[in-house]
Amino acid sequence: MSRIFGPIDQVCWVVPNIRASMEHWANTLGIGPWFFMPNLKPGDFTYRGTPSEVEISLAVAYSGKLQLELIQQHNDAPSMYKDSIDAGTTPGQHHLGFFRRDYDARLEEAVAAGYEVGHSGTLGGGSIRFAYLATEREPGMIAELVELTDPSEASFVMMHRAALDWDGTDPIQTVPG
């Protein structure tokens, strides 16, 4: 567990072909179902303090209590995903996610401790805030802070329950972002 952010809730990989990656995880590793959110444009997205029009697709599945996430960036907009692509560290682990109800206090504490916000934005029509902290001294070591709200927690619980009983059918389920 992180002294700063608490327990790890998610591990994410940035991938060049999200559909192929979901199929690999489902068919080779038996992990699914994947909840696929195509063609998202996060709201209020900034990269190192400057607005950016990033376009991504993401997918979420569970293995036990750990959320697994895949992200594919579709354009060349500045982002920490693009930084990893340009550095040649993708496909590969990109970040660790920490879901917190005390998002504002945790983010304020991290910034006061010297962490820089690499990029941030919202999903779900603005209902879920996220911030990626520039902790990437090694590939895969970015910390993402995600605001845990009642609606986001309900979605995560639904996805987790689907994984518990998953029999291998319908490995990719498209859902609105």
Secondary structure per residue as TSV (DSSP state, phi and psi in degrees):
chain	resnum	aa	ss	phi	psi
A	1	M	-	360.0	140.5
A	2	S	B	-76.8	131.0
A	3	R	T	-62.8	-27.1
A	4	I	T	-91.0	-45.2
A	5	F	T	-110.6	-11.0
A	6	G	B	91.7	-162.0
A	7	P	S	-69.5	149.5
A	8	I	-	-74.2	128.4
A	9	D	-	-104.4	-21.7
A	10	Q	E	-149.4	146.4
A	11	V	E	-124.0	133.2
A	12	C	E	-123.2	143.8
A	13	W	E	-118.9	135.6
A	14	V	E	-93.3	128.5
A	15	V	-	-129.8	154.4
A	16	P	S	-81.1	-22.3
A	17	N	-	-142.2	95.0
A	18	I	H	-64.3	-36.8
A	19	R	H	-64.6	-44.0
A	20	A	H	-64.2	-37.4
A	21	S	H	-66.9	-43.4
A	22	M	H	-60.2	-43.9
A	23	E	H	-62.9	-40.3
A	24	H	H	-62.7	-49.7
A	25	W	H	-59.9	-42.0
A	26	A	H	-71.2	-47.0
A	27	N	H	-82.5	-36.2
A	28	T	H	-89.8	-40.8
A	29	L	S	-102.2	-11.3
A	30	G	-	71.5	25.5
A	31	I	-	-103.2	127.4
A	32	G	-	173.2	-173.3
A	33	P	-	-73.6	158.2
A	34	W	E	-95.6	130.6
A	35	F	E	-99.4	107.6
A	36	F	E	-99.5	126.0
A	37	M	E	-118.9	95.1
A	38	P	E	-82.0	152.7
A	39	N	E	51.5	59.1
A	40	L	E	-95.0	146.4
A	41	K	-	-124.0	93.5
A	42	P	-	-53.9	140.4
A	43	G	E	-77.3	154.1
A	44	D	E	49.6	34.0
A	45	F	E	-75.8	128.5
A	46	T	E	-129.1	145.0
A	47	Y	E	-117.1	115.1
A	48	R	T	49.3	42.9
A	49	G	T	87.7	-4.6
A	50	T	E	-112.6	133.2
A	51	P	E	-55.8	141.7
A	52	S	-	-142.8	144.4
A	53	E	-	-101.4	59.9
A	54	V	-	-69.4	143.0
A	55	E	-	-124.9	125.0
A	56	I	E	-136.8	164.4
A	57	S	E	-122.3	146.5
A	58	L	E	-138.2	158.0
A	59	A	E	-140.3	144.7
A	60	V	E	-130.1	138.1
A	61	A	E	-144.1	171.7
A	62	Y	E	-125.1	145.9
A	63	S	E	-128.3	105.8
A	64	G	T	63.6	-134.0
A	65	K	T	-88.8	-4.8
A	66	L	E	-85.9	125.0
A	67	Q	E	-83.6	132.3
A	68	L	E	-108.6	136.7
A	69	E	E	-131.4	140.9
A	70	L	E	-119.5	137.7
A	71	I	E	-132.7	134.5
A	72	Q	E	-122.3	126.6
A	73	Q	E	-90.4	135.3
A	74	H	-	-100.7	-11.8
A	75	N	S	-131.8	-176.9
A	76	D	-	-99.3	17.5
A	77	A	-	-62.6	145.3
A	78	P	-	-61.5	132.8
A	79	S	-	-166.7	167.3
A	80	M	H	-71.9	-23.3
A	81	Y	H	-64.5	-47.2
A	82	K	H	-62.7	-37.4
A	83	D	H	-57.2	-43.5
A	84	S	H	-68.7	-38.7
A	85	I	H	-62.4	-47.7
A	86	D	H	-64.4	-31.6
A	87	A	H	-80.1	-8.0
A	88	G	T	77.5	21.6
A	89	T	-	-98.4	12.4
A	90	T	-	-119.2	148.5
A	91	P	S	-69.3	146.9
A	92	G	E	171.7	168.0
A	93	Q	E	-60.1	134.0
A	94	H	E	-109.4	-48.5
A	95	H	E	-153.3	166.6
A	96	L	E	-109.4	134.0
A	97	G	E	-105.7	140.7
A	98	F	E	-126.5	116.3
A	99	F	E	-96.5	119.7
A	100	R	E	-136.9	136.3
A	101	R	T	-73.0	-30.2
A	102	D	T	-92.9	46.8
A	103	Y	H	-51.9	-51.6
A	104	D	H	-60.4	-45.3
A	105	A	H	-65.3	-41.9
A	106	R	H	-65.5	-42.4
A	107	L	H	-66.2	-44.3
A	108	E	H	-60.3	-42.7
A	109	E	H	-63.1	-42.6
A	110	A	H	-64.5	-45.3
A	111	V	H	-64.4	-41.5
A	112	A	H	-63.1	-29.1
A	113	A	T	-83.0	-0.7
A	114	G	T	104.9	1.3
A	115	Y	-	-72.6	140.8
A	116	E	-	-102.6	136.8
A	117	V	E	-76.9	115.3
A	118	G	E	-77.1	-49.9
A	119	H	E	-152.7	158.8
A	120	S	E	-154.6	166.0
A	121	G	E	175.2	-161.5
A	122	T	E	-135.5	156.1
A	123	L	E	-130.7	172.9
A	124	G	T	62.9	40.9
A	125	G	T	66.7	25.9
A	126	G	T	95.5	-0.7
A	127	S	T	-81.6	-16.0
A	128	I	E	-124.1	116.6
A	129	R	E	-94.5	147.2
A	130	F	E	-143.7	151.2
A	131	A	E	-142.2	131.2
A	132	Y	E	-99.7	126.1
A	133	L	E	-98.1	134.5
A	134	A	-	-73.4	81.2
A	135	T	-	-115.2	17.1
A	136	E	-	-84.6	61.5
A	137	R	S	-71.3	-24.1
A	138	E	S	-130.6	149.5
A	139	P	T	-55.3	138.6
A	140	G	T	85.8	3.8
A	141	M	-	-105.8	20.0
A	142	I	E	-74.4	141.8
A	143	A	E	-104.0	126.8
A	144	E	E	-108.2	128.9
A	145	L	E	-103.4	124.8
A	146	V	E	-119.0	132.8
A	147	E	E	-73.9	120.9
A	148	L	-	-91.4	117.5
A	149	T	-	-119.4	170.5
A	150	D	H	-57.5	-46.8
A	151	P	H	-64.4	-41.5
A	152	S	H	-67.6	-39.7
A	153	E	H	-63.5	-40.2
A	154	A	H	-61.6	-40.8
A	155	S	H	-63.6	-44.8
A	156	F	H	-63.8	-40.0
A	157	V	H	-63.6	-43.0
A	158	M	H	-60.9	-45.2
A	159	M	H	-65.2	-40.7
A	160	H	H	-62.5	-45.6
A	161	R	H	-62.5	-37.8
A	162	A	H	-62.6	-35.9
A	163	A	H	-70.4	-33.9
A	164	L	H	-61.4	-36.7
A	165	D	T	-107.4	11.4
A	166	W	-	-67.7	128.4
A	167	D	-	-104.6	8.5
A	168	G	S	99.0	-10.3
A	169	T	S	-83.3	155.5
A	170	D	S	46.2	62.7
A	171	P	-	-67.8	-22.0
A	172	I	E	-125.7	117.9
A	173	Q	E	-119.0	114.1
A	174	T	E	-78.0	130.2
A	175	V	-	-131.8	156.2
A	176	P	-	-68.6	148.0
A	177	G	-	-90.4	360.0
